[in-house]
Amino acid sequence: MEDRDFSLFVSKIKDYTTIDLNQYKEAQMKRRLTTLRMKKGHTTFASYFDALVKDKSLLYEFLDRMTINVSEFWRNPNRWEILESRFIPDMLRANRKLRVWSAACSTGEEPYTLAMILAELRALQDAYVSATDIDDGALEKARAGIYLDRSVRDVPRKYIDKFFTSDKTTATFKIADELKKAVTFRKQNLLLDTFETSFDLIVCRNVMIYFTEEAKHMLYHKFAQALRPGGILFVGSTEQIFSPGQYGLEPADTFFYRRR
């Protein structure tokens, strides 16, 4: 009965939101959602689904738990330093009008990190910076651009001084309007929606680990096709791509892959 209850929930969620939970690792997903369902006082997924439909805040919480909205500025700083000192300057030597995309951008830390780097390299004004996520609540926070102090702990001091306004009363940092205006945020289901193309850089980090192998395979193909030849895919520190050649990619550095 429990398996049937969850299976029906997965089917109803797909019909209601277009999100296919079958493409996420089942054990992890079911465990997280069961904990959330019980926390909200629902003994079955059937009653939990009915509550999600009636209460938008519950739906946002479900999406937040499903997508694991954990993000930081400059997560794994040494990888961002390589992007800043090597890959983006190489791109700019070939083309001053870069197209970059932060896929599954969560609450906006990664696309704003990209925007800071581009601004520092005097390339932001001419760049197209796209940021997408499936979670409306996360996108609202990203557009607001207000972050707790722990989110900015790895941001270099020069960027803190230049691109943030601190509020000591609330211990928050607000992103500069220059960066907010430069990033285009929109809703997107990576597993279902078509991708824009001709990107110089795609950043998709710490997301693929939640998908099944079949979903990962599909997404790496889609990401590769969304890059221009020579473009770079930047993945998370636990997401090394084995046999990248099957996607038309080749290693460019640790956690960076170039489209052939």
C-alpha positions in Angstrom: 0.0 0.0 0.0 2.8 2.4 0.8 4.5 1.8 -2.6 1.1 2.3 -4.3 0.6 5.5 -2.4 4.0 6.9 -3.4 3.6 5.7 -7.0 0.3 7.6 -7.3 1.9 10.7 -5.8 4.6 10.5 -8.4 2.0 10.3 -11.2 -0.1 13.1 -9.8 3.0 15.4 -9.4 4.0 14.8 -13.0 0.5 15.7 -14.2 0.3 18.8 -12.0 3.8 20.2 -12.3 5.4 18.3 -15.3 8.1 17.2 -12.8 8.9 13.5 -13.3 10.2 12.1 -10.0 10.9 8.8 -11.7 14.1 10.5 -13.1 15.4 11.2 -9.6 17.1 8.5 -7.5 14.1 6.9 -5.8 15.5 5.9 -2.5 16.9 9.4 -1.8 13.8 11.2 -3.1 11.3 8.9 -1.3 13.2 9.3 2.0 13.3 13.1 1.9 9.7 13.5 0.8 8.4 11.0 3.4 10.2 13.0 6.1 8.6 16.2 4.8 5.2 14.7 4.5 5.2 13.4 8.1 6.6 16.7 9.3 3.5 18.4 7.8 1.2 15.9 9.6 0.1 13.8 6.6 -0.1 10.0 7.0 -0.3 9.3 3.2 1.1 10.9 0.1 -2.5 11.2 -1.2 -3.5 13.6 1.5 -0.1 15.4 1.2 -0.7 15.9 -2.6 -4.1 17.4 -1.9 -2.6 19.8 0.6 0.1 20.8 -2.0 -2.5 21.7 -4.5 -4.4 23.9 -2.0 -1.4 25.7 -0.4 1.3 27.3 -2.6 3.7 27.6 0.3 3.6 23.8 0.8 4.3 23.4 -2.9 7.3 25.7 -2.7 8.6 23.7 0.3 8.1 20.5 -1.6 10.1 21.9 -4.5 12.8 23.2 -2.2 13.2 19.7 -0.5 13.1 17.9 -3.9 15.7 20.1 -5.5 18.0 20.5 -2.5 18.4 24.3 -2.7 21.9 24.5 -1.2 24.1 27.0 -2.9 27.0 29.3 -2.1 29.0 32.0 -3.8 32.3 30.7 -5.0 31.6 27.1 -3.9 34.9 25.3 -4.3 36.9 28.6 -4.7 39.9 27.1 -6.5 37.7 26.0 -9.4 36.1 29.4 -9.7 39.6 30.9 -9.7 40.5 28.7 -12.7 37.4 29.9 -14.5 38.2 33.5 -13.7 41.9 33.4 -14.6 41.9 31.0 -17.5 38.7 29.9 -19.2 36.8 33.2 -19.3 39.8 35.2 -20.5 40.4 32.6 -23.2 36.7 33.0 -24.2 37.0 36.8 -24.3 40.0 36.7 -26.5 37.8 35.0 -29.1 34.5 36.8 -28.5 33.7 39.8 -26.3 29.9 39.0 -26.2 29.7 35.8 -24.2 26.7 33.7 -23.6 26.7 32.0 -20.2 24.1 29.9 -18.4 23.7 28.8 -14.8 21.5 25.7 -15.0 19.6 24.7 -11.8 20.7 28.1 -10.3 18.8 27.7 -7.1 18.7 31.0 -5.1 21.1 32.8 -7.5 24.6 32.5 -5.9 26.2 30.9 -8.9 24.9 33.2 -11.7 25.8 36.2 -9.5 29.3 34.8 -9.0 29.5 34.5 -12.8 28.3 38.1 -13.2 30.9 39.4 -10.7 33.7 37.7 -12.6 32.4 39.1 -15.9 32.1 42.6 -14.4 35.6 42.4 -13.1 36.8 41.4 -16.5 34.8 44.3 -18.0 32.7 41.9 -20.0 29.4 41.9 -18.2 27.8 44.7 -20.2 28.2 42.7 -23.4 27.3 39.3 -22.0 24.1 37.3 -21.9 23.8 35.7 -18.4 20.9 33.2 -18.2 19.9 31.5 -14.9 17.2 28.9 -14.7 15.6 26.7 -12.0 12.5 24.6 -11.6 11.6 26.1 -8.2 9.6 29.4 -8.3 10.4 30.1 -4.6 14.2 29.8 -5.2 13.9 32.1 -8.3 12.0 34.7 -6.2 14.9 34.7 -3.7 17.4 34.9 -6.5 15.7 38.0 -8.0 15.6 39.6 -4.6 19.4 39.1 -4.2 19.5 39.2 -0.4 21.8 36.7 1.3 22.8 35.6 4.8 26.4 36.3 5.8 27.3 32.6 5.7 26.5 32.5 2.0 29.2 35.0 1.2 32.0 33.5 3.3 34.1 32.4 0.3 33.6 35.6 -1.7 36.9 37.5 -2.2 37.0 40.7 -0.3 37.4 42.8 -3.4 34.0 41.5 -4.6 32.3 42.0 -1.2 33.3 45.6 -1.2 32.3 46.2 -4.9 29.2 44.2 -5.3 27.4 43.9 -1.9 25.8 46.2 0.6 25.8 44.8 4.1 23.0 45.2 6.7 24.5 44.6 10.1 21.1 44.6 11.8 19.9 41.6 9.8 23.3 40.1 9.1 22.5 40.1 5.4 24.2 41.1 2.2 22.3 42.6 -0.8 23.7 42.1 -4.3 24.3 45.2 -6.4 21.6 46.3 -8.8 24.2 46.2 -11.6 24.4 42.4 -11.2 20.6 41.9 -10.7 19.9 43.7 -14.0 22.5 41.6 -15.8 21.1 38.2 -15.0 18.0 36.8 -16.7 16.2 34.4 -14.3 13.5 32.1 -15.6 11.7 28.9 -14.7 12.9 25.7 -16.5 12.6 21.9 -16.1 15.9 20.6 -17.3 14.5 17.1 -17.9 11.6 18.3 -20.0 12.3 21.7 -21.6 14.4 22.4 -24.6 17.6 24.3 -24.1 18.9 27.5 -25.7 22.0 27.0 -27.7 25.4 28.5 -28.6 26.6 29.0 -25.0 30.2 29.7 -24.3 29.9 28.4 -20.8 27.3 26.3 -18.9 27.5 25.9 -15.1 25.6 23.0 -13.7 26.9 22.0 -10.3 25.8 19.6 -7.5 22.6 18.8 -9.3 23.3 15.7 -11.4 24.0 13.6 -8.3 20.2 13.5 -7.6 19.2 12.0 -11.0 19.1 8.5 -12.3 21.9 7.3 -14.7 19.4 7.5 -17.6 18.5 11.1 -16.7 22.1 12.0 -16.4 22.9 10.5 -19.8 20.1 12.5 -21.4 21.2 15.8 -19.7 24.8 15.5 -20.6 23.8 15.1 -24.3 21.5 18.1 -24.0 24.2 20.3 -22.3 26.8 19.3 -24.9 24.4 20.3 -27.7 23.7 23.6 -26.0 27.4 24.6 -26.1 29.0 26.1 -29.1 32.1 24.1 -30.3 34.9 24.9 -27.8 32.4 25.9 -25.1 32.9 24.8 -21.5 30.7 22.8 -19.2 31.5 23.3 -15.5 30.2 20.6 -13.1 30.3 20.0 -9.4 33.1 18.5 -7.3 31.3 15.1 -7.0 30.1 14.9 -10.6 33.1 13.8 -12.7 31.9 12.7 -16.2 33.2 9.3 -17.1 33.7 8.7 -20.9 32.9 12.3 -21.8 33.6 11.5 -25.4 30.2 9.8 -25.8 28.7 13.3 -25.4 31.1 15.0 -27.7 33.0 16.5 -24.7 36.6 16.3 -23.6 38.3 17.1 -20.3 39.6 20.7 -20.1 40.6 20.7 -16.4 39.2 19.1 -13.2 35.4 19.4 -13.4 35.6 21.4 -16.7 34.7 19.8 -20.0 35.0 21.3 -23.5 32.7 20.6 -26.4 34.7 19.3 -29.4 
